[in-house]
Amino acid sequence: MKRLLSIIMMCTLTAGTAMAQWNTNRTPVRIFDGTSNSDYVGVCPIVKRAANGKFWMSYLVSEKEPYGVHMYLQLYDKDLIPQFEGGIRVNSYPTNAAWSNYALDVTSDGCAVVSWCDARGEEPTVHAGGDVSYYNFEPFYQKVDQEGNLLWGLDGVRFPQWTDDIPLQTSADVLTNDDVIVQAKGVHFAYMARINPDGEVVMEPQQMAGQVVPVSDSNFLLFYGGAQVARFTKDLQTVWGPVEYDSYSYVGYEMDPYKIAPDGKDGAAVAFARTMGQFSHNIRVQYINGDGELGFGLEAIDAWNAEEYDHDYPRISLNPETEEILVDWESQTSESLVSASKFNYSGDRLWGENGMVVAHKTVNSYSYGSVGSHPMPNGDWLLAWKDLAGYFKMQLRLKRVDKDGNKVWGPISIGNNIDIDHINMLWDDEATYFFWRDNNKMGLYAFRIFNDSSYEPKPSGIDDVQDATATAAACYTPDGKRLSEPQHGLNIVRMTDGTAKKVIK
């Protein structure tokens, strides 16, 4: 499909155009200022990272002309500098679905793929007092490159037959060949289709839906109701499954009920909430390898191995090197805010029967939540959650623990916000990155912390390895290619005294 420049889609807002950079201390940086707009500014931010290190962020903005809510995209470079003045308006038709479920994913060449629904072709209803509503919603899917071009046309790829009178839940998941599995879920239907990189619908819509996890060879795992999983080809041919990995079904409040962590070998670990009596939940955990075999046995296991408390909102991460799974969740015990439990692929409890308490309750603990975790070097883990340090003083808290759950550093408190929402947690080998909306300060914020708990990158290069008796004479790659200066990654520096040192930049 011919590429269309997005110049007419650029946002007319002046907010969010200031040059940003990463924080140099514990104070988050504001990357989008919405104080001059309505309450619905920067709603539901989603952030994904491209292979070149840049960050794509999608968010919703309520506007007066044309009245309604629109989706925007912004691209940030590695230094957190926005690449588009005012952002890119993705959809040309407004909607009132300010809190609708939508998706963002990134292709192998760094393009953003988004999904959402708008009120195409319908005149709004104007209510007394000036409020405006729309009552006919249609999903659309769009692909945008890093130059700001709308690759699937000004209107994107649409499915007019997928309409409903309430906002649709939509998703778009990029496969390894950059085809996209798209879904739309309404009150009475759920459909799935496939779009190729050029924006062509290459598979007839199927009446099925679930949470898609791309794996190798353009296959994908599909997790869906009744605690089932199956592996499909891009053409929806069954590779194996469906496999029932637990006899319990999901019971909870989130639109994406199954929290999934791929293992990098075509398998995945999954966590979800199940009922355990009136008004009470527990967290179930299971591991499925690339052949559909269950690591924990025919039944999943409870993360909290007791039937006496209420637990909900799990998050899950996985370390493929150590083959360990970490689940953290919100806990309603008498002492804890957030609990965590660690397992190996065979279901052994590595942190005891009930895991460990990550954060303890305080007098002010009436608004809290698990943000998530991820693996770090040496088998360590970073845990993140939010809590109140005082009346209307919500903070993001971070803690690094070793493989046995012992503190390495933290907890560190970040910011002093009244209401942080939709926290995105990303990471690489050096640092962890957070993006979120502040519901009180009317904007979007970002924060970076390095693995050693510092806030600025350490100087690196040949100068780092000089000492009193020898200086650097030459620098090489690990396979012996000479370099003019150290490159990113591992470098071999030969000293004037004949010794060699390894330098990681």
C-alpha positions in Angstrom: 0.0 0.0 0.0 1.3 3.4 -0.9 2.8 5.3 2.0 0.9 8.4 3.0 2.6 11.3 4.8 0.9 12.1 8.1 1.3 15.9 7.9 -2.4 16.5 8.0 -2.7 14.2 11.0 -0.4 16.1 13.2 -1.8 17.2 16.6 -2.5 21.0 16.8 -1.8 21.0 20.6 1.3 22.7 21.8 1.5 20.6 24.9 4.1 17.9 25.0 6.5 19.5 22.6 9.3 20.4 25.0 12.6 18.7 24.7 12.9 16.0 27.3 15.7 14.0 28.7 16.1 11.2 31.2 16.0 11.9 34.9 19.3 12.5 36.8 17.9 11.8 40.2 14.7 10.2 41.7 12.4 12.8 40.2 10.5 11.6 37.2 10.5 13.7 34.1 7.3 15.0 32.4 7.2 14.1 28.7 3.7 15.3 28.0 2.0 18.3 29.6 -1.7 18.2 29.6 -2.5 20.9 32.1 -4.2 23.1 29.5 -6.6 20.4 28.2 -9.4 18.3 29.6 -9.2 15.5 32.1 -8.8 13.0 29.3 -5.2 13.8 28.3 -2.6 11.2 28.0 -5.1 8.5 29.0 -4.0 4.8 28.9 -0.4 5.2 27.7 1.2 2.1 26.2 5.0 2.0 25.5 6.9 -0.5 23.4 10.6 -0.4 22.5 11.9 -0.9 18.9 15.0 -2.8 18.0 17.0 0.4 17.5 16.3 1.4 21.1 13.7 4.1 20.4 10.4 4.1 22.4 7.0 4.2 20.8 4.2 5.5 23.0 0.5 5.6 22.2 -2.0 7.5 24.3 -5.5 9.0 24.1 -6.4 12.7 24.0 -9.9 14.4 24.4 -10.3 17.3 22.1 -12.9 19.9 21.3 -12.4 20.0 17.5 -13.5 17.6 16.3 -15.1 16.8 19.6 -14.2 13.5 21.1 -11.2 11.3 21.9 -8.4 10.6 19.5 -5.4 8.3 19.6 -1.9 9.7 19.3 1.6 8.2 18.8 4.9 9.7 19.8 8.4 8.3 19.2 11.2 9.0 21.7 14.8 8.4 20.9 17.3 6.8 23.4 17.7 10.1 25.1 14.0 10.5 25.5 13.7 13.3 22.9 10.3 13.3 21.1 10.6 12.9 17.4 7.3 14.4 16.3 6.1 17.9 17.1 2.8 17.4 19.0 2.6 13.7 18.2 0.8 11.9 15.4 -2.9 11.7 15.4 -3.6 8.1 14.3 -7.4 8.2 13.7 -9.4 10.8 11.8 -12.8 10.0 13.4 -13.5 10.8 17.1 -15.0 8.6 19.7 -16.0 8.9 23.4 -14.2 5.7 24.3 -11.7 7.4 26.6 -10.9 4.3 28.5 -11.3 1.8 25.8 -9.0 -1.2 25.6 -6.5 -0.9 22.7 -3.1 -2.2 21.7 0.4 -1.2 20.5 3.1 -3.5 19.1 6.3 -3.0 17.2 7.5 -4.7 14.0 11.1 -5.9 13.4 12.0 -2.8 11.4 10.7 -0.5 14.2 7.2 0.5 12.9 4.4 0.9 15.4 1.1 -1.1 14.9 -1.9 0.1 16.9 -5.5 -1.0 17.3 -8.5 0.9 18.6 -12.2 1.7 17.7 -13.8 4.9 16.7 -17.3 6.2 15.8 -16.8 6.4 12.0 -19.8 7.6 10.0 -22.0 8.6 12.9 -23.2 12.0 13.9 -22.7 12.6 17.7 -25.6 13.0 20.1 -25.4 16.4 21.9 -26.8 16.3 25.5 -27.9 19.0 27.8 -24.9 20.9 29.0 -22.9 20.2 25.9 -21.7 16.7 26.5 -21.4 14.6 23.3 -21.8 10.9 22.9 -21.2 8.3 20.1 -23.0 5.0 20.0 -21.6 3.1 17.0 -18.0 1.7 17.3 -15.9 0.1 14.6 -12.3 -1.2 15.1 -9.4 0.0 13.0 -5.7 -1.0 12.7 -2.8 1.2 11.6 0.9 0.9 11.0 3.2 3.9 11.3 6.9 4.0 10.5 9.6 6.1 12.3 9.3 8.9 9.8 5.7 9.4 10.7 4.1 7.8 7.6 0.7 6.1 7.9 1.6 2.9 6.0 -2.0 1.5 5.9 -3.7 4.6 4.5 -5.3 7.6 6.3 -8.1 5.4 7.6 -6.1 2.3 8.4 -7.4 -1.3 7.9 -11.0 -1.5 9.0 -13.6 -4.3 9.5 -17.1 -2.6 9.1 -18.8 -5.9 10.0 -17.2 -5.8 13.4 -19.3 -3.1 15.0 -21.0 -2.7 18.3 -22.9 0.0 20.3 -20.3 0.0 23.1 -16.6 0.4 22.7 -14.9 -2.7 21.4 -11.9 -4.4 22.9 -9.2 -4.6 20.2 -5.7 -6.0 19.9 -2.9 -6.3 17.3 0.0 -8.7 17.8 3.0 -8.7 15.4 4.3 -12.2 14.4 7.9 -13.0 13.7 7.4 -12.4 9.9 5.7 -9.0 10.7 2.2 -10.2 9.8 -0.3 -9.0 12.4 -2.9 -11.0 14.2 -5.8 -8.6 14.9 -8.8 -9.1 17.1 -12.0 -7.4 18.1 -14.3 -8.4 20.9 -17.9 -7.1 21.4 -20.7 -8.1 23.7 -22.0 -10.8 21.3 -19.0 -11.6 19.1 -15.2 -12.1 19.0 -13.3 -12.2 15.7 -9.7 -12.8 14.6 -8.0 -12.1 11.3 -4.5 -11.6 9.9 -3.0 -8.6 8.1 0.3 -8.8 6.1 3.0 -6.0 6.4 1.4 -4.2 3.4 -2.0 -3.8 5.1 -3.8 -6.5 3.2 -6.2 -8.9 5.0 -4.8 -12.3 4.0 -7.0 -14.5 6.2 -10.7 -14.6 6.4 -12.0 -13.5 9.9 -12.4 -16.4 12.3 -14.8 -16.5 15.2 -12.3 -17.0 18.0 -10.3 -14.8 20.4 -7.8 -15.0 23.2 -4.4 -13.6 24.2 -1.8 -14.0 21.5 1.9 -14.8 22.2 4.0 -14.9 19.1 6.6 -17.7 18.9 9.1 -18.8 16.2 8.3 -19.6 12.6 5.3 -17.1 12.7 3.4 -19.4 15.0 1.6 -18.1 18.0 0.2 -19.4 21.3 -3.4 -18.6 22.0 -4.5 -18.5 25.7 -8.3 -18.4 26.1 -11.2 -19.2 28.3 -11.3 -22.2 30.5 -7.5 -22.1 31.2 -6.6 -23.5 27.7 -3.7 -22.9 25.4 -3.1 -24.0 21.8 -0.3 -23.3 19.2 -1.3 -22.2 15.7 0.4 -21.3 12.5 -0.2 -17.9 11.0 -2.9 -19.5 8.9 -4.7 -20.8 12.0 -3.6 -24.4 11.4 -3.3 -26.2 14.7 0.3 -27.3 15.7 -0.9 -28.7 19.1 -3.7 -28.3 21.5 -5.9 -27.1 22.8 -4.3 -28.1 26.1 -6.1 -27.5 29.4 -3.5 -26.5 31.9 -5.8 -26.1 34.8 -9.4 -27.0 35.8 -10.1 -23.5 37.1 -11.2 -20.6 34.9 -10.2 -17.0 35.2 -12.1 -15.0 37.8 -11.1 -11.4 38.2 -11.4 -7.8 36.9 -8.8 -7.3 34.2 -9.4 -7.2 30.4 -6.3 -9.3 29.8 -6.8 -12.0 32.4 -3.9 -14.2 31.7 -0.5 -12.8 32.6 2.0 -14.5 30.3 5.8 -14.6 30.2 7.4 -16.2 27.1 10.4 -18.4 27.7 12.2 -17.7 24.4 11.9 -21.3 23.4 8.3 -21.3 22.1 6.8 -22.0 25.6 5.5 -19.7 28.3 4.6 -19.3 31.9 1.1 -18.1 32.8 -0.6 -16.7 35.9 -4.3 -15.8 36.6 -6.7 -15.3 39.4 -9.2 -18.1 40.4 -12.0 -18.1 42.8 -11.6 -19.8 46.2 -14.9 -19.1 47.9 -17.1 -16.0 48.2 -15.3 -12.8 47.4 -11.9 -14.4 47.6 -9.2 -15.2 45.0 -5.9 -17.0 44.7 -3.2 -16.8 42.0 -2.7 -19.9 39.8 0.6 -20.6 38.0 1.5 -23.0 35.2 4.4 -23.5 32.7 3.8 -24.8 29.2 6.8 -25.7 27.0 7.0 -25.3 23.2 5.6 -28.8 22.7 2.5 -28.2 24.8 3.8 -30.2 27.8 2.8 -29.0 31.3 5.7 -28.3 33.7 3.7 -28.1 36.9 1.6 -31.2 36.2 -1.9 -31.5 34.9 -3.1 -28.8 37.3 -1.6 -25.4 37.9 -0.6 -24.5 41.5 -1.5 -21.7 43.9 1.2 -19.1 44.3 0.0 -18.6 47.9 -0.3 -22.2 49.1 -3.2 -21.6 51.5 -7.0 -21.1 51.3 -7.4 -18.3 53.8 -6.7 -15.0 52.1 -7.6 -12.9 49.1 -5.1 -12.4 46.3 -5.5 -10.7 42.9 -3.9 -8.8 40.0 -0.9 -11.0 39.3 2.2 -10.1 37.3 4.6 -12.7 35.9 8.2 -12.6 34.6 10.7 -15.3 33.6 14.4 -15.7 33.5 15.2 -18.1 30.6 18.9 -18.5 31.7 18.1 -19.8 35.1 14.7 -21.3 34.0 12.9 -19.6 36.9 9.5 -17.9 37.0 8.6 -15.1 39.4 4.9 -14.2 40.1 4.0 -11.1 42.2 0.5 -10.0 43.1 -1.6 -7.8 45.3 -2.1 -9.4 48.7 -4.9 -9.0 51.2 -3.0 -10.6 54.1 -2.8 -8.8 57.5 0.8 -7.7 56.9 1.6 -7.5 53.2 0.8 -5.2 50.3 2.5 -7.2 47.6 3.7 -10.8 47.7 6.0 -12.7 45.3 6.7 -16.4 44.8 9.4 -18.0 42.6 9.3 -21.4 40.8 11.4 -23.4 38.4 9.9 -24.9 35.3 9.0 -28.1 37.2 6.9 -26.2 39.7 9.2 -26.4 42.7 8.6 -23.6 45.2 12.0 -21.8 45.5 10.9 -19.1 48.0 8.8 -21.3 50.3 5.2 -22.4 50.4 3.8 -18.8 50.3 6.7 -17.0 48.7 7.8 -13.8 50.4 6.4 -10.4 51.4 7.7 -7.7 49.0 6.1 -4.7 50.7 4.5 -4.5 54.1 1.3 -2.6 54.9 1.5 0.8 56.5 -1.1 3.1 58.0 -1.5 4.8 54.6 -1.8 1.6 52.6 -5.2 2.1 51.1 -4.1 2.6 47.5 -1.4 0.2 46.2 -0.7 -2.2 43.5 1.8 -4.5 42.0 3.7 -3.1 39.0 5.7 -6.1 38.1 9.1 -7.7 38.1 11.9 -8.7 35.8 15.2 -10.7 35.9 18.5 -8.9 36.3 22.2 -10.1 36.1 23.4 -12.9 38.5 20.0 -14.3 38.9 18.7 -11.2 40.8 15.2 -9.7 40.3 13.8 -6.2 40.3 10.4 -5.8 41.9 8.2 -2.7 41.5 5.0 -1.6 43.2 3.1 1.5 44.1 2.0 2.6 47.5 1.2 5.7 49.6 3.8 7.2 51.8 1.2 9.6 53.3 -2.1 11.2 52.5 -2.3 11.7 48.7 1.4 10.9 48.3 1.5 7.9 46.0 5.0 6.7 45.1 6.5 4.1 42.8 8.8 1.8 44.8 11.6 -0.4 43.6 13.6 -3.1 45.2 16.4 -5.5 43.9 16.7 -8.9 45.5 19.1 -11.8 44.9 18.1 -15.3 43.9 17.2 -16.2 47.5 15.0 -13.1 47.9 17.6 -11.1 50.0 17.8 -7.4 49.5 20.5 -6.1 47.2 19.3 -2.5 47.3 16.1 -0.6 48.0 13.3 -0.1 48.5 13.7 3.2 46.6 10.8 5.6 46.4 10.3 7.4 43.1 8.2 10.6 42.9 5.5 12.0 45.2 2.5 11.8 43.0 -1.2 11.8 43.9 -2.4 9.3 41.4 -0.1 7.3 39.0 -1.9 5.1 36.5 -1.1 2.7 33.6 2.5 2.1 34.5 4.7 0.6 31.7 7.8 -1.3 32.8 10.5 -2.0 30.2 14.1 -3.0 30.6 17.4 -4.0 28.9 20.7 -5.2 30.1 21.6 -1.9 31.7 18.5 -0.2 33.0 14.8 -0.3 33.7 12.4 2.2 32.2 9.0 3.3 33.5 6.3 5.4 31.7 2.9 6.3 33.2 0.1 8.8 33.4 -0.2 11.1 36.5 -4.0 11.6 37.0 -3.4 14.6 39.2 -0.6 16.5 37.4 -2.3 16.0 34.1 0.6 14.6 32.1 2.7 11.6 31.1 5.9 10.9 33.0 9.0 8.7 32.5 11.8 7.4 34.7 15.0 5.5 34.2 17.1 3.6 36.8 20.3 1.6 36.1 20.9 -1.9 37.5 23.2 -0.6 40.3 20.4 1.9 41.4 22.2 4.9 39.8 20.3 7.4 37.6 23.0 8.3 35.0 25.1 6.0 32.8 28.6 5.3 34.0 31.4 6.7 31.9 32.9 3.9 29.8 35.8 3.4 27.4 39.5 2.9 27.3 40.1 5.5 30.0 38.3 3.3 32.5 41.0 0.7 32.3 44.1 2.8 32.6 46.1 2.5 35.7 49.4 3.8 37.2 51.6 1.3 35.5 50.1 0.7 32.1 48.0 2.5 29.5 45.7 1.3 26.8 47.5 0.6 23.5 44.8 -0.9 21.3 41.1 -2.0 21.4 39.6 -5.1 19.7 36.3 -6.9 19.3 36.1 -10.4 21.0 36.9 -12.0 17.6 40.1 -9.9 17.1 38.9 -7.0 14.9 40.7 -3.8 15.8 38.6 -0.9 16.8 39.3 2.9 16.8 37.3 3.2 20.0 35.3 0.9 22.2 32.0 -0.3 20.8 28.8 -1.1 22.7 29.2 -4.5 24.4 32.3 -6.4 25.2 35.7 -5.0 24.2 39.2 -6.4 24.6 41.8 -3.7 25.5 45.5 -4.5 25.2 47.7 -2.6 27.6 51.2 -1.2 27.1 52.5 -3.8 29.5 51.3 -6.6 27.3 48.2 -7.6 29.4 44.7 -7.5 28.1 41.5 -6.4 29.9 37.8 -6.9 29.2 35.8 -3.6 29.0 32.0 -3.5 28.7 30.7 -0.3 27.3 
